Amino acid sequence: MYAPAALGAVGGAVNWYNAAGTNIANTFGAQVAMAAGDVTTVHVVSAKAPATAAFFSVQVIDNETVAAGKLLYVDNVRVAPRMGVQTRKEYAAFLREIKALDQGILKESKILFGLGYRTRLALINRPAAVTLDYSAGTLSPPLAPVVDDHLTATQVTVKRARGSKVTTAHAPQPGGPMLTTKVYAAQADAQLAALAAHLLNLGTDLSERYPTVTVIMDRASLAGNALAPLMSAVAGVEEGDRIVLSNLPFWMPSATASQLVIGYDEHISPVPWQGSPAWVITWNCVPEAPWQVAAANLRRW
């Protein structure tokens, strides 16, 4: 915070909202007095989300009566991990360090010419962006789950650059132990345990993974087709969104699959050519189950 004029009770708050957008609780931090020209940091410590919370907002307050026109400036409201000292490297390497530590998704932006980023917290407990019914013909081949060890890790060692390391216990998993070790640009050793636990959770999930999920958008032009009312939702899916596949056939592992989109390929041509559809969207997916977290267990490292 920066206070151009003296303020007596500056603090921060986290406001919690349920899925309907109704404010259900507020968590306040300690208030501090600021002299004119002071720069200070305020904290909201142990802001535990209520069980029914779906969203939150961060608020800056001065809890006193002040004259009209008094100003208070705020910057860098943090809902992501603190990073340690960064060494000289290419810009792209900095972006990879940020993504690795936060465990979010670096993506192409759909609203401007540039990159976008979806934080780890923004991936947790997401509502379905679209639900596609296999029995209604909204999904297209190839559609097949894979069972492999591509994402498996039964023991995780997390190291901090110029710091210590944390190793998780072995988690039971068919096929024996699979180890992974990586260095992260965290600010403090205390951040490592929660990060390691998150990586182990991802590495031991047994949900089926659908590497590709294809939707042929041309079908929406057919009279009465079930895809027509879903066109906008399908076209709007981005990296980090959750999709649900429902009423899958009996030869699939389960009737419903929840997947997290981590990439996509979109093919658009003016007209169909030699029998090929004009508009095809193919999502690359991983299991979404590890991102379903009880609100009381949400952690930031």
C-alpha positions in Angstrom: 0.0 0.0 0.0 1.0 3.6 -0.6 -0.7 6.4 1.4 -0.1 10.0 0.1 -1.7 11.3 3.3 -1.9 9.8 6.7 -4.4 7.0 7.2 -5.1 5.2 10.5 -6.6 1.8 9.9 -5.5 0.3 6.6 -6.0 -3.4 6.1 -7.1 -6.2 3.7 -10.0 -8.6 3.5 -11.0 -11.6 1.6 -14.7 -11.8 0.7 -16.3 -15.2 0.1 -19.2 -15.9 -2.2 -21.2 -19.0 -3.0 -22.0 -20.4 -6.5 -24.9 -18.0 -6.8 -22.6 -15.0 -6.1 -24.0 -14.2 -2.7 -21.5 -13.0 -0.1 -21.4 -15.6 2.7 -18.4 -14.6 4.8 -15.5 -12.2 5.1 -12.0 -12.7 6.5 -10.1 -9.6 7.7 -6.5 -9.0 8.3 -4.8 -6.8 11.0 -5.1 -3.0 10.4 -2.1 -0.7 10.4 -1.6 3.0 10.6 0.2 4.7 7.8 1.9 8.1 7.9 1.9 10.4 4.8 4.2 8.8 2.1 4.3 5.4 3.8 4.6 2.2 1.8 3.6 -0.9 3.7 2.4 -4.5 3.1 -0.8 -5.8 4.7 -1.6 -9.5 5.1 -4.7 -11.6 5.4 -3.4 -14.7 7.2 -5.2 -18.1 7.3 -8.0 -17.0 5.1 -9.9 -20.3 5.2 -12.7 -20.7 2.6 -16.1 -21.7 4.0 -17.4 -25.1 2.8 -19.9 -23.5 0.4 -17.5 -20.9 -1.1 -17.1 -20.9 -4.9 -15.5 -17.5 -5.5 -13.6 -14.9 -3.6 -12.5 -11.3 -4.0 -9.6 -9.4 -2.3 -10.6 -6.0 -0.8 -8.4 -3.2 0.5 -10.0 -1.1 3.2 -9.3 1.9 5.4 -11.6 1.4 8.4 -12.1 4.9 9.6 -13.9 8.1 8.7 -11.7 10.2 6.3 -12.1 13.4 4.4 -13.3 13.3 0.9 -10.5 13.0 -1.7 -8.0 11.1 0.4 -6.2 8.5 -1.7 -4.8 5.0 -1.1 -2.9 3.1 -3.7 -2.6 -0.7 -3.9 -0.5 -3.0 -6.0 0.4 -6.7 -6.3 -2.5 -8.4 -4.5 -1.0 -11.9 -4.4 -3.0 -15.1 -5.0 0.0 -17.0 -6.4 3.2 -18.4 -5.0 6.2 -16.2 -4.1 9.2 -16.8 -6.3 12.8 -16.7 -5.2 15.8 -15.0 -6.9 15.7 -15.3 -10.6 18.9 -15.7 -12.5 19.7 -14.3 -15.9 17.9 -16.2 -18.6 15.7 -15.9 -21.7 12.2 -14.5 -21.2 10.6 -17.8 -22.2 12.5 -19.6 -19.4 11.1 -17.1 -16.8 7.6 -18.0 -18.0 8.3 -21.7 -17.6 9.6 -21.1 -14.1 6.4 -19.3 -13.2 4.2 -22.0 -14.7 6.2 -24.8 -13.0 6.0 -23.3 -9.5 2.4 -22.2 -9.6 1.2 -25.3 -11.6 -1.1 -23.3 -13.8 -1.5 -23.2 -17.5 0.3 -20.8 -19.9 -1.8 -20.4 -23.0 -2.5 -18.4 -26.1 -5.0 -15.6 -25.3 -8.3 -15.5 -27.2 -8.9 -11.9 -26.5 -5.7 -10.3 -27.5 -2.5 -10.9 -29.5 -0.4 -12.4 -26.7 -0.1 -15.0 -24.0 -2.6 -15.6 -21.2 -2.2 -17.5 -17.9 -4.6 -19.5 -15.8 -3.4 -20.0 -12.2 -3.6 -23.2 -10.3 -6.3 -21.8 -8.0 -8.3 -20.9 -11.1 -8.3 -24.6 -12.2 -9.7 -26.0 -8.9 -13.3 -27.0 -8.6 -14.3 -25.6 -12.0 -17.9 -26.0 -13.2 -18.2 -27.8 -16.5 -17.7 -25.5 -19.5 -19.8 -27.9 -21.6 -21.2 -31.4 -21.2 -21.3 -33.6 -24.3 -23.6 -36.6 -24.5 -22.1 -39.5 -26.4 -25.5 -41.1 -27.0 -26.8 -37.9 -28.6 -24.0 -37.9 -31.2 -22.2 -34.8 -30.0 -18.8 -36.5 -29.8 -16.8 -37.8 -32.8 -14.1 -40.4 -33.2 -11.4 -41.0 -32.4 -12.4 -41.2 -28.7 -10.6 -43.7 -26.6 -9.1 -43.5 -23.0 -5.6 -44.5 -22.4 -4.1 -46.3 -19.4 -0.4 -45.6 -19.3 2.3 -44.2 -17.0 2.8 -40.9 -18.9 1.7 -38.8 -15.9 2.4 -41.3 -13.1 4.7 -40.4 -10.1 4.5 -42.4 -6.9 7.2 -40.5 -5.2 8.0 -36.8 -5.7 11.2 -34.9 -4.7 10.9 -31.1 -4.9 14.0 -29.0 -4.7 14.3 -25.3 -4.2 17.0 -23.5 -6.2 19.7 -22.6 -3.6 17.7 -24.3 -0.9 16.6 -27.6 0.6 14.3 -30.3 -0.7 11.2 -32.3 0.3 10.5 -35.9 -0.7 7.1 -37.4 -0.4 6.5 -41.0 0.9 5.9 -43.7 -1.7 2.3 -43.9 -2.7 1.0 -47.4 -3.6 0.5 -47.7 -7.4 0.2 -50.7 -9.8 3.4 -51.2 -11.7 5.9 -50.2 -9.0 7.5 -46.9 -8.0 8.0 -44.1 -10.4 10.1 -41.2 -9.1 10.3 -37.6 -10.2 12.6 -34.8 -9.1 12.6 -31.2 -10.2 14.0 -27.9 -9.1 11.6 -24.9 -8.5 12.2 -21.2 -8.1 10.3 -20.9 -4.8 11.1 -18.1 -2.3 11.3 -20.3 0.8 11.7 -23.9 1.8 8.4 -23.8 3.6 6.6 -23.8 0.2 7.9 -27.1 -0.9 5.8 -29.6 1.1 2.5 -28.4 -0.3 3.9 -28.3 -3.8 5.2 -31.8 -3.5 1.8 -33.0 -2.1 0.0 -31.5 -5.1 2.4 -33.1 -7.6 2.0 -36.5 -5.9 -1.8 -36.1 -6.1 -1.6 -35.5 -9.8 0.9 -38.4 -10.2 -1.2 -41.0 -8.4 -4.7 -40.3 -9.9 -6.1 -43.4 -11.5 -8.8 -41.7 -13.6 -8.9 -42.4 -17.3 -7.3 -39.9 -19.6 -8.7 -39.0 -23.0 -5.7 -37.6 -24.9 -8.1 -36.2 -27.6 -11.7 -35.3 -27.6 -13.1 -34.4 -31.0 -16.2 -32.4 -31.9 -17.3 -31.9 -35.5 -19.1 -28.6 -35.5 -20.6 -29.2 -38.9 -23.2 -31.5 -37.2 -24.8 -28.5 -35.6 -26.2 -27.5 -39.0 -28.3 -30.7 -39.1 -31.9 -30.2 -38.1 -32.6 -31.2 -34.5 -29.0 -32.2 -33.8 -28.0 -32.1 -30.1 -24.9 -30.1 -30.9 -26.7 -27.0 -32.2 -27.5 -25.5 -28.7 -24.0 -26.2 -27.5 -22.1 -24.5 -30.4 -21.2 -21.3 -28.4 -20.1 -23.3 -25.3 -18.0 -25.7 -27.4 -16.3 -22.9 -29.4 -15.6 -20.9 -26.2 -13.7 -23.7 -24.4 -10.1 -22.7 -23.5 -7.1 -24.3 -21.9 -7.9 -24.9 -18.2 -11.6 -25.4 -18.8 -13.4 -28.6 -17.6 -15.5 -30.7 -20.0 -17.7 -33.6 -19.1 -18.4 -36.6 -21.4 -21.6 -38.3 -20.5 -23.5 -41.4 -21.4 -20.3 -43.1 -22.7 -20.8 -46.7 -24.1 -20.4 -49.8 -22.0 -16.9 -50.6 -23.3 -15.5 -47.3 -21.8 -14.2 -47.5 -18.2 -17.0 -45.4 -16.9 -20.3 -43.8 -18.1 -19.1 -40.3 -17.3 -15.6 -38.7 -17.7 -14.5 -35.4 -16.4 -11.5 -34.0 -18.3 -9.3 -30.9 -18.0 -8.5 -29.2 -21.4 -4.7 -28.5 -21.6 -4.6 -27.7 -25.3 -6.7 -27.8 -28.5 -6.5 -27.9 -32.3 -9.1 -26.1 -34.3 -9.5 -26.6 -38.1 -11.7 -24.2 -40.0 -12.2 -24.1 -43.8 -14.8 -22.2 -45.9 -16.5 -25.3 -47.1 -16.1 -29.1 -46.6 -13.5 -30.5 -49.0 -13.4 -34.1 -50.3 -15.6 -35.3 -47.5 -13.7 -33.6 -44.7 -15.7 -31.4 -42.3 -15.3 -27.7 -42.4 -15.0 -27.0 -38.7 -13.4 -29.5 -36.3 -12.3 -28.9 -32.7 -10.0 -31.4 -30.9 -9.2 -30.9 -27.3 -6.1 -32.4 -25.6 -7.1 -33.5 -22.1 -6.0 -34.9 -18.8 -8.1 -36.3 -15.9 -9.8 -33.5 -14.0 -10.4 -35.4 -10.8 -7.2 -34.2 -9.0 -8.4 -30.7 -9.3 -11.6 -31.4 -7.3 -10.5 -30.2 -3.9 -12.5 -29.7 -0.7 -12.7 -26.0 -0.1 -11.3 -26.4 3.4 -8.1 -28.0 1.9 -7.2 -25.4 -0.6 -3.6 -24.5 -0.1 -1.2 -21.9 -1.6 2.5 -22.4 -1.4 
